[in-house]
Amino acid sequence: MLLLYGAHREKPGFMVPYLIVCQLGIGLLVIITAIIGFSEIFRLFIVGLGIIMAGSTLVVIASYLWLVKYSFYRKLIERDRRSRVQKDEVPTEKPTTEQETLA
C-alpha cells in the first residue's frame, strides 16, 4: 500500500519500506533456492538442477521488477531535488553591457 501511495502522490519516502522488504525477500529467495537446490542435487540430480534453475529464474525476474521500482524511486528523488533547487534560485537580472545601454 505504501508503494502505491508513494507512486501516486509522487512521495519517494513512502516507497522506501517496500524497496527494503522486497530486497530482503530476494535475498531470502536466493538463500532458500541454494539450500534446497543443493540438498536435492545430491539425491536426484535432475530435481536439484530444476530447483536451482527455477529459483534462479525467479530471482532474475524479481530483481528486474525491483530495479524498475527503484528506478522510479530515484526519478522521484531527482524530481524533488530539482524542484527544490528551482524554488531556492533567486531570479537575477541579466547584466547589461555597454552596447545595450548605448542602443
N, CA, C and O atoms as a GROMACS GRO file, in nm:
protein
  412
    1MET      N    1   0.082  -0.119   0.000
    1MET     CA    2   0.000   0.000   0.000
    1MET      C    3   0.086   0.126   0.000
    1MET      O    4   0.054   0.224  -0.066
    2LEU      N    5   0.198   0.121   0.075
    2LEU     CA    6   0.285   0.238   0.078
    2LEU      C    7   0.346   0.265  -0.059
    2LEU      O    8   0.364   0.380  -0.098
    3LEU      N    9   0.378   0.159  -0.132
    3LEU     CA   10   0.434   0.176  -0.266
    3LEU      C   11   0.334   0.247  -0.356
    3LEU      O   12   0.370   0.341  -0.427
    4LEU      N   13   0.210   0.204  -0.354
    4LEU     CA   14   0.107   0.266  -0.437
    4LEU      C   15   0.084   0.412  -0.398
    4LEU      O   16   0.072   0.498  -0.484
    5TYR      N   17   0.078   0.439  -0.268
    5TYR     CA   18   0.057   0.576  -0.221
    5TYR      C   19   0.174   0.665  -0.262
    5TYR      O   20   0.155   0.776  -0.311
    6GLY      N   21   0.296   0.614  -0.241
    6GLY     CA   22   0.415   0.693  -0.275
    6GLY      C   23   0.425   0.719  -0.424
    6GLY      O   24   0.464   0.828  -0.466
    7ALA      N   25   0.390   0.621  -0.505
    7ALA     CA   26   0.397   0.638  -0.650
    7ALA      C   27   0.287   0.733  -0.699
    7ALA      O   28   0.311   0.817  -0.786
    8HIS      N   29   0.168   0.718  -0.643
    8HIS     CA   30   0.055   0.801  -0.686
    8HIS      C   31   0.074   0.947  -0.645
    8HIS      O   32   0.051   1.038  -0.726
    9ARG      N   33   0.117   0.970  -0.523
    9ARG     CA   34   0.136   1.106  -0.472
    9ARG      C   35   0.274   1.163  -0.502
    9ARG      O   36   0.304   1.277  -0.467
   10GLU      N   37   0.357   1.082  -0.567
   10GLU     CA   38   0.495   1.120  -0.601
   10GLU      C   39   0.573   1.160  -0.476
   10GLU      O   40   0.641   1.263  -0.473
   11LYS      N   41   0.563   1.075  -0.374
   11LYS     CA   42   0.638   1.092  -0.250
   11LYS      C   43   0.730   0.972  -0.233
   11LYS      O   44   0.685   0.864  -0.193
   12PRO      N   45   0.859   0.989  -0.265
   12PRO     CA   46   0.950   0.875  -0.265
   12PRO      C   47   0.974   0.813  -0.128
   12PRO      O   48   1.009   0.696  -0.119
   13GLY      N   49   0.956   0.888  -0.021
   13GLY     CA   50   0.978   0.835   0.112
   13GLY      C   51   0.887   0.718   0.147
   13GLY      O   52   0.925   0.630   0.225
   14PHE      N   53   0.769   0.717   0.090
   14PHE     CA   54   0.676   0.608   0.117
   14PHE      C   55   0.712   0.480   0.042
   14PHE      O   56   0.659   0.373   0.073
   15MET      N   57   0.799   0.490  -0.055
   15MET     CA   58   0.839   0.372  -0.133
   15MET      C   59   0.954   0.296  -0.068
   15MET      O   60   0.976   0.179  -0.099
   16VAL      N   61   1.027   0.360   0.022
   16VAL     CA   62   1.146   0.301   0.082
   16VAL      C   63   1.117   0.170   0.156
   16VAL      O   64   1.189   0.072   0.134
   17PRO      N   65   1.015   0.162   0.244
   17PRO     CA   66   0.991   0.035   0.314
   17PRO      C   67   0.966  -0.081   0.219
   17PRO      O   68   1.013  -0.192   0.242
   18TYR      N   69   0.891  -0.056   0.112
   18TYR     CA   70   0.865  -0.162   0.015
   18TYR      C   71   0.993  -0.207  -0.053
   18TYR      O   72   1.016  -0.327  -0.069
   19LEU      N   73   1.077  -0.112  -0.091
   19LEU     CA   74   1.202  -0.147  -0.159
   19LEU      C   75   1.293  -0.228  -0.068
   19LEU      O   76   1.360  -0.321  -0.114
   20ILE      N   77   1.298  -0.194   0.059
   20ILE     CA   78   1.382  -0.268   0.154
   20ILE      C   79   1.329  -0.410   0.175
   20ILE      O   80   1.406  -0.506   0.168
   21VAL      N   81   1.200  -0.423   0.199
   21VAL     CA   82   1.141  -0.555   0.222
   21VAL      C   83   1.152  -0.642   0.098
   21VAL      O   84   1.179  -0.762   0.109
   22CYS      N   85   1.133  -0.584  -0.018
   22CYS     CA   86   1.144  -0.660  -0.143
   22CYS      C   87   1.287  -0.708  -0.164
   22CYS      O   88   1.308  -0.822  -0.207
   23GLN      N   89   1.385  -0.625  -0.133
   23GLN     CA   90   1.524  -0.666  -0.149
   23GLN      C   91   1.559  -0.777  -0.050
   23GLN      O   92   1.633  -0.869  -0.085
   24LEU      N   93   1.508  -0.769   0.071
   24LEU     CA   94   1.530  -0.877   0.168
   24LEU      C   95   1.465  -1.007   0.120
   24LEU      O   96   1.521  -1.115   0.139
   25GLY      N   97   1.348  -0.996   0.059
   25GLY     CA   98   1.280  -1.114   0.006
   25GLY      C   99   1.359  -1.178  -0.107
   25GLY      O  100   1.364  -1.301  -0.116
   26ILE      N  101   1.420  -1.098  -0.191
   26ILE     CA  102   1.502  -1.152  -0.300
   26ILE      C  103   1.623  -1.225  -0.242
   26ILE      O  104   1.660  -1.332  -0.289
   27GLY      N  105   1.685  -1.166  -0.140
   27GLY     CA  106   1.798  -1.231  -0.075
   27GLY      C  107   1.758  -1.363  -0.011
   27GLY      O  108   1.831  -1.461  -0.019
   28LEU      N  109   1.641  -1.365   0.052
   28LEU     CA  110   1.590  -1.487   0.113
   28LEU      C  111   1.561  -1.593   0.006
   28LEU      O  112   1.586  -1.711   0.028
   29LEU      N  113   1.509  -1.551  -0.107
   29LEU     CA  114   1.482  -1.644  -0.217
   29LEU      C  115   1.611  -1.706  -0.269
   29LEU      O  116   1.615  -1.825  -0.302
   30VAL      N  117   1.717  -1.627  -0.276
   30VAL     CA  118   1.847  -1.679  -0.319
   30VAL      C  119   1.896  -1.786  -0.221
   30VAL      O  120   1.941  -1.893  -0.262
   31ILE      N  121   1.888  -1.756  -0.092
   31ILE     CA  122   1.936  -1.849   0.010
   31ILE      C  123   1.854  -1.978   0.010
   31ILE      O  124   1.911  -2.087   0.015
   32ILE      N  125   1.722  -1.965   0.005
   32ILE     CA  126   1.636  -2.083   0.007
   32ILE      C  127   1.657  -2.168  -0.118
   32ILE      O  128   1.661  -2.291  -0.111
   33THR      N  129   1.670  -2.102  -0.234
   33THR     CA  130   1.694  -2.176  -0.358
   33THR      C  131   1.825  -2.253  -0.350
   33THR      O  132   1.832  -2.369  -0.390
   34ALA      N  133   1.928  -2.189  -0.298
   34ALA     CA  134   2.059  -2.256  -0.288
   34ALA      C  135   2.053  -2.374  -0.192
   34ALA      O  136   2.105  -2.481  -0.222
   35ILE      N  137   1.991  -2.355  -0.076
   35ILE     CA  138   1.985  -2.462   0.023
   35ILE      C  139   1.906  -2.582  -0.029
   35ILE      O  140   1.953  -2.695  -0.025
   36ILE      N  141   1.786  -2.555  -0.077
   36ILE     CA  142   1.701  -2.665  -0.125
   36ILE      C  143   1.759  -2.727  -0.252
   36ILE      O  144   1.762  -2.849  -0.265
   37GLY      N  145   1.806  -2.644  -0.343
   37GLY     CA  146   1.860  -2.696  -0.469
   37GLY      C  147   1.982  -2.782  -0.449
   37GLY      O  148   1.992  -2.890  -0.507
   38PHE      N  149   2.077  -2.736  -0.366
   38PHE     CA  150   2.199  -2.814  -0.347
   38PHE      C  151   2.177  -2.937  -0.259
   38PHE      O  152   2.250  -3.035  -0.271
   39SER      N  153   2.077  -2.932  -0.170
   39SER     CA  154   2.049  -3.053  -0.093
   39SER      C  155   1.980  -3.159  -0.180
   39SER      O  156   2.001  -3.279  -0.161
   40GLU      N  157   1.900  -3.114  -0.276
   40GLU     CA  158   1.833  -3.208  -0.367
   40GLU      C  159   1.925  -3.257  -0.477
   40GLU      O  160   1.904  -3.366  -0.530
   41ILE      N  161   2.025  -3.179  -0.512
   41ILE     CA  162   2.112  -3.218  -0.622
   41ILE      C  163   2.190  -3.345  -0.589
   41ILE      O  164   2.229  -3.420  -0.679
   42PHE      N  165   2.213  -3.369  -0.460
   42PHE     CA  166   2.286  -3.490  -0.421
   42PHE      C  167   2.195  -3.613  -0.418
   42PHE      O  168   2.243  -3.725  -0.431
   43ARG      N  169   2.063  -3.591  -0.402
   43ARG     CA  170   1.970  -3.704  -0.404
   43ARG      C  171   1.929  -3.737  -0.547
   43ARG      O  172   1.956  -3.847  -0.597
   44LEU      N  173   1.865  -3.642  -0.611
   44LEU     CA  174   1.823  -3.658  -0.751
   44LEU      C  175   1.877  -3.538  -0.828
   44LEU      O  176   1.832  -3.425  -0.809
   45PHE      N  177   1.972  -3.565  -0.914
   45PHE     CA  178   2.042  -3.457  -0.984
   45PHE      C  179   1.946  -3.370  -1.065
   45PHE      O  180   1.957  -3.247  -1.062
   46ILE      N  181   1.854  -3.432  -1.138
   46ILE     CA  182   1.763  -3.358  -1.225
   46ILE      C  183   1.670  -3.267  -1.144
   46ILE      O  184   1.646  -3.152  -1.181
   47VAL      N  185   1.618  -3.320  -1.033
   47VAL     CA  186   1.528  -3.240  -0.949
   47VAL      C  187   1.603  -3.122  -0.889
   47VAL      O  188   1.553  -3.009  -0.890
   48GLY      N  189   1.722  -3.146  -0.838
   48GLY     CA  190   1.802  -3.038  -0.779
   48GLY      C  191   1.837  -2.932  -0.882
   48GLY      O  192   1.832  -2.813  -0.854
   49LEU      N  193   1.874  -2.977  -1.001
   49LEU     CA  194   1.908  -2.882  -1.107
   49LEU      C  195   1.786  -2.802  -1.149
   49LEU      O  196   1.796  -2.682  -1.176
   50GLY      N  197   1.670  -2.868  -1.153
   50GLY     CA  198   1.545  -2.797  -1.186
   50GLY      C  199   1.510  -2.692  -1.083
   50GLY      O  200   1.467  -2.582  -1.118
   51ILE      N  201   1.529  -2.725  -0.954
   51ILE     CA  202   1.501  -2.629  -0.847
   51ILE      C  203   1.594  -2.509  -0.858
   51ILE      O  204   1.552  -2.395  -0.843
   52ILE      N  205   1.721  -2.535  -0.883
   52ILE     CA  206   1.818  -2.426  -0.895
   52ILE      C  207   1.786  -2.339  -1.016
   52ILE      O  208   1.793  -2.216  -1.007
   53MET      N  209   1.751  -2.399  -1.127
   53MET     CA  210   1.718  -2.320  -1.247
   53MET      C  211   1.590  -2.239  -1.229
   53MET      O  212   1.584  -2.123  -1.268
   54ALA      N  213   1.488  -2.301  -1.170
   54ALA     CA  214   1.362  -2.229  -1.148
   54ALA      C  215   1.382  -2.116  -1.047
   54ALA      O  216   1.330  -2.005  -1.067
   55GLY      N  217   1.456  -2.143  -0.941
   55GLY     CA  218   1.482  -2.039  -0.841
   55GLY      C  219   1.564  -1.925  -0.898
   55GLY      O  220   1.540  -1.809  -0.867
   56SER      N  221   1.661  -1.958  -0.982
   56SER     CA  222   1.743  -1.855  -1.045
   56SER      C  223   1.659  -1.768  -1.138
   56SER      O  224   1.678  -1.647  -1.145
   57THR      N  225   1.567  -1.831  -1.210
   57THR     CA  226   1.478  -1.755  -1.298
   57THR      C  227   1.390  -1.660  -1.217
   57THR      O  228   1.372  -1.545  -1.255
   58LEU      N  229   1.337  -1.709  -1.106
   58LEU     CA  230   1.256  -1.623  -1.020
   58LEU      C  231   1.337  -1.507  -0.962
   58LEU      O  232   1.288  -1.395  -0.952
   59VAL      N  233   1.461  -1.534  -0.925
   59VAL     CA  234   1.547  -1.428  -0.871
   59VAL      C  235   1.572  -1.322  -0.977
   59VAL      O  236   1.568  -1.202  -0.946
   60VAL      N  237   1.598  -1.363  -1.100
   60VAL     CA  238   1.623  -1.267  -1.208
   60VAL      C  239   1.499  -1.182  -1.234
   60VAL      O  240   1.510  -1.060  -1.249
   61ILE      N  241   1.383  -1.244  -1.240
   61ILE     CA  242   1.259  -1.169  -1.266
   61ILE      C  243   1.229  -1.074  -1.150
   61ILE      O  244   1.196  -0.958  -1.172
   62ALA      N  245   1.241  -1.123  -1.026
   62ALA     CA  246   1.215  -1.038  -0.909
   62ALA      C  247   1.314  -0.924  -0.902
   62ALA      O  248   1.277  -0.812  -0.865
   63SER      N  249   1.439  -0.948  -0.936
   63SER     CA  250   1.540  -0.842  -0.934
   63SER      C  251   1.511  -0.737  -1.040
   63SER      O  252   1.528  -0.618  -1.015
   64TYR      N  253   1.469  -0.780  -1.156
   64TYR     CA  254   1.434  -0.686  -1.262
   64TYR      C  255   1.316  -0.597  -1.219
   64TYR      O  256   1.320  -0.476  -1.237
   65LEU      N  257   1.213  -0.659  -1.163
   65LEU     CA  258   1.097  -0.581  -1.118
   65LEU      C  259   1.135  -0.486  -1.006
   65LEU      O  260   1.084  -0.373  -1.000
   66TRP      N  261   1.224  -0.529  -0.916
   66TRP     CA  262   1.271  -0.440  -0.809
   66TRP      C  263   1.348  -0.323  -0.870
   66TRP      O  264   1.334  -0.209  -0.825
   67LEU      N  265   1.429  -0.351  -0.970
   67LEU     CA  266   1.508  -0.247  -1.033
   67LEU      C  267   1.420  -0.143  -1.102
   67LEU      O  268   1.452  -0.024  -1.102
   68VAL      N  269   1.310  -0.186  -1.161
   68VAL     CA  270   1.216  -0.093  -1.224
   68VAL      C  271   1.157   0.000  -1.118
   68VAL      O  272   1.148   0.121  -1.140
   69LYS      N  273   1.118  -0.055  -1.005
   69LYS     CA  274   1.060   0.028  -0.898
   69LYS      C  275   1.164   0.120  -0.836
   69LYS      O  276   1.134   0.234  -0.803
   70TYR      N  277   1.286   0.069  -0.822
   70TYR     CA  278   1.394   0.151  -0.767
   70TYR      C  279   1.428   0.266  -0.863
   70TYR      O  280   1.459   0.377  -0.819
   71SER      N  281   1.424   0.240  -0.992
   71SER     CA  282   1.449   0.343  -1.091
   71SER      C  283   1.343   0.453  -1.082
   71SER      O  284   1.376   0.572  -1.089
   72PHE      N  285   1.217   0.415  -1.065
   72PHE     CA  286   1.111   0.514  -1.048
   72PHE      C  287   1.132   0.594  -0.919
   72PHE      O  288   1.110   0.715  -0.917
   73TYR      N  289   1.174   0.527  -0.813
   73TYR     CA  290   1.203   0.593  -0.686
   73TYR      C  291   1.313   0.697  -0.705
   73TYR      O  292   1.300   0.810  -0.658
   74ARG      N  293   1.422   0.660  -0.774
   74ARG     CA  294   1.532   0.754  -0.799
   74ARG      C  295   1.486   0.872  -0.885
   74ARG      O  296   1.531   0.985  -0.864
   75LYS      N  297   1.396   0.846  -0.980
   75LYS     CA  298   1.344   0.953  -1.064
   75LYS      C  299   1.263   1.052  -0.980
   75LYS      O  300   1.273   1.173  -1.001
   76LEU      N  301   1.184   1.001  -0.887
   76LEU     CA  302   1.107   1.089  -0.799
   76LEU      C  303   1.200   1.172  -0.710
   76LEU      O  304   1.175   1.291  -0.688
   77ILE      N  305   1.306   1.111  -0.659
   77ILE     CA  306   1.401   1.184  -0.575
   77ILE      C  307   1.468   1.295  -0.656
   77ILE      O  308   1.483   1.407  -0.607
   78GLU      N  309   1.507   1.264  -0.778
   78GLU     CA  310   1.572   1.364  -0.864
   78GLU      C  311   1.476   1.478  -0.896
   78GLU      O  312   1.515   1.594  -0.898
   79ARG      N  313   1.350   1.443  -0.921
   79ARG     CA  314   1.249   1.546  -0.950
   79ARG      C  315   1.229   1.637  -0.828
   79ARG      O  316   1.219   1.759  -0.842
   80ASP      N  317   1.223   1.578  -0.708
   80ASP     CA  318   1.209   1.658  -0.586
   80ASP      C  319   1.329   1.750  -0.567
   80ASP      O  320   1.314   1.866  -0.530
   81ARG      N  321   1.448   1.696  -0.591
   81ARG     CA  322   1.570   1.776  -0.572
   81ARG      C  323   1.572   1.892  -0.671
   81ARG      O  324   1.608   2.004  -0.634
   82ARG      N  325   1.535   1.867  -0.794
   82ARG     CA  326   1.533   1.975  -0.894
   82ARG      C  327   1.430   2.080  -0.862
   82ARG      O  328   1.455   2.200  -0.880
   83SER      N  329   1.313   2.039  -0.814
   83SER     CA  330   1.210   2.138  -0.781
   83SER      C  331   1.253   2.222  -0.662
   83SER      O  332   1.221   2.341  -0.656
   84ARG      N  333   1.324   2.163  -0.566
   84ARG     CA  334   1.374   2.241  -0.453
   84ARG      C  335   1.482   2.340  -0.497
   84ARG      O  336   1.486   2.453  -0.448
   85VAL      N  337   1.567   2.299  -0.588
   85VAL     CA  338   1.672   2.388  -0.637
   85VAL      C  339   1.611   2.504  -0.713
   85VAL      O  340   1.656   2.617  -0.699
   86GLN      N  341   1.509   2.477  -0.794
   86GLN     CA  342   1.445   2.584  -0.869
   86GLN      C  343   1.372   2.681  -0.777
   86GLN      O  344   1.368   2.800  -0.806
   87LYS      N  345   1.315   2.633  -0.668
   87LYS     CA  346   1.248   2.721  -0.573
   87LYS      C  347   1.349   2.808  -0.498
   87LYS      O  348   1.320   2.923  -0.465
   88ASP      N  349   1.467   2.751  -0.472
   88ASP     CA  350   1.569   2.825  -0.398
   88ASP      C  351   1.641   2.928  -0.483
   88ASP      O  352   1.700   3.021  -0.429
   89GLU      N  353   1.637   2.914  -0.614
   89GLU     CA  354   1.705   3.008  -0.701
   89GLU      C  355   1.634   3.141  -0.699
   89GLU      O  356   1.511   3.148  -0.706
   90VAL      N  357   1.711   3.247  -0.689
   90VAL     CA  358   1.656   3.381  -0.693
   90VAL      C  359   1.674   3.432  -0.835
   90VAL      O  360   1.785   3.427  -0.889
   91PRO      N  361   1.568   3.482  -0.896
   91PRO     CA  362   1.584   3.532  -1.032
   91PRO      C  363   1.678   3.651  -1.033
   91PRO      O  364   1.662   3.746  -0.956
   92THR      N  365   1.774   3.646  -1.119
   92THR     CA  366   1.869   3.756  -1.130
   92THR      C  367   1.848   3.826  -1.262
   92THR      O  368   1.808   3.766  -1.362
   93GLU      N  369   1.874   3.955  -1.260
   93GLU     CA  370   1.860   4.031  -1.383
   93GLU      C  371   1.983   4.010  -1.469
   93GLU      O  372   2.094   3.991  -1.419
   94LYS      N  373   1.961   4.015  -1.596
   94LYS     CA  374   2.070   3.997  -1.689
   94LYS      C  375   2.160   4.120  -1.682
   94LYS      O  376   2.113   4.233  -1.692
   95PRO      N  377   2.292   4.098  -1.663
   95PRO     CA  378   2.379   4.215  -1.656
   95PRO      C  379   2.382   4.286  -1.791
   95PRO      O  380   2.392   4.224  -1.896
   96THR      N  381   2.374   4.416  -1.783
   96THR     CA  382   2.374   4.494  -1.907
   96THR      C  383   2.516   4.525  -1.949
   96THR      O  384   2.605   4.545  -1.866
   97THR      N  385   2.535   4.528  -2.076
   97THR     CA  386   2.666   4.563  -2.129
   97THR      C  387   2.662   4.705  -2.180
   97THR      O  388   2.555   4.766  -2.189
   98GLU      N  389   2.774   4.757  -2.212
   98GLU     CA  390   2.779   4.896  -2.261
   98GLU      C  391   2.708   4.912  -2.393
   98GLU      O  392   2.651   5.018  -2.421
   99GLN      N  393   2.711   4.808  -2.476
   99GLN     CA  394   2.645   4.817  -2.606
   99GLN      C  395   2.495   4.824  -2.590
   99GLN      O  396   2.428   4.894  -2.665
  100GLU      N  397   2.439   4.750  -2.492
  100GLU     CA  398   2.293   4.753  -2.472
  100GLU      C  399   2.249   4.887  -2.417
  100GLU      O  400   2.140   4.934  -2.449
  101THR      N  401   2.331   4.950  -2.334
  101THR     CA  402   2.292   5.080  -2.279
  101THR      C  403   2.302   5.189  -2.384
  101THR      O  404   2.228   5.287  -2.378
  102LEU      N  405   2.392   5.175  -2.480
  102LEU     CA  406   2.409   5.273  -2.584
  102LEU      C  407   2.298   5.260  -2.691
  102LEU      O  408   2.263   5.359  -2.756
  103ALA      N  409   2.244   5.143  -2.709
  103ALA     CA  410   2.145   5.120  -2.814
  103ALA      C  411   2.012   5.170  -2.778
  103ALA      O  412   1.917   5.157  -2.856
   0.00000   0.00000   0.00000
